[in-house]
Amino acid sequence: MILFLLLSGMAVPDSAPALDAVKTCNRGEIRKMITSEPHRRTEFAAAAYAEQRAIAQERATLLASPTPIPPTPTPTTVSGAGTPAGLASTANALNQLDARQKQLDDARAIETSWRELFDEMRADFLANCNGKRDSQ
């Protein structure tokens, strides 16, 4: 649930406007990006933390559930957790958590790539646009 908000509500920044701002030495646009980036990073980190925590809590709850190992159910089984259906349901839930974890890992990898690109663009701007007037 939180991962959906993470991915939909906080879209990965588009690199094209940032690259264009560096290429044209657009100080106003670069300044706006530089001042807004720390807040964007904080929002991403908070959402990623919340999703990771939710995944960990749900996994702990699932793994703490009693799941006896016998492959065949017995008539005395009271809880559905030890039945084949209960085991399948737990396995399905764990698979869904693994999928959420992979999506979160992908989001973190994209965020890391963006941060590397952003830092390189900022360095490029400082090195090549110092003292130049805005071309826009």
Secondary structure, 3 states (H helix, E strand, C coil): CHHHHHHHHCCCCCHHHHHHHHHCCCHHHHHHHHHHHHHHHHHHHHHHHHHHHHHHHHHHHHHHCCCCCCCCCCCCCCCHHHCHHHHHHHHHHHHHHHHHHHHHHHHHHHHHHHHHHHHHHHHHHHHHCCCCCCCC
